[in-house]
């Protein structure tokens, strides 16, 4: 099994998956068009998936893996995946005081969950 590199962020996650899809497709000597047709995609969609520019549904990942003769999990990076999404949001000006206080509480709970390592 190939160990994929640690990724930091959603974009890097999709690039790592795309690299694995491309490597496995080329190993099976399939063109993008051939693999795309087998899984019900347009060739351009598969090209974008391989480049990490297009996100895909889980069932698409499973279909691609099945056509390549591997488990879907083998196309995913191993280990922890961290995102670079911000943990806080700005409070919109149009909220009343109760709504703003509620949103701030949700953000605080989210930050605490992430610090404990239980959040995404």
C-alpha positions, 0 to 999 in steps of 0.5 A: 500500500502506498502511503500518501503524504500528510495534507493540510487543508481541503485543497491539498486533500483533493490534490492527494486523492487526484494524484492517486487516482491518476497513478492507479489509472495510468498503472492500468493503462486506461485513458481518462476517457475510458475510466470516466466512461466506466464510472459515468463521468465526463472526461473533463470531470475526471481530469479535474478530479485528478488535478484536485480542482473538482470535489467528488461525492463518496459514491464517485470515489467508490466507483473509481476505486472499484474500476481501478481494482482497489479499496476507496480507502487506498486513495485517501491520505493516511493519518490525520487531515487538518483543514485550514478553515478559520475557527471563528466567524465575524458576527454580522451587523444585522443580528440582534443582541441575542442572536449575536450572543448565541452565535458567539457561544456556538463559535466558542464551543466549536473552538473548544471542541477543536482544541480538545481534538474532537472536532473537524 
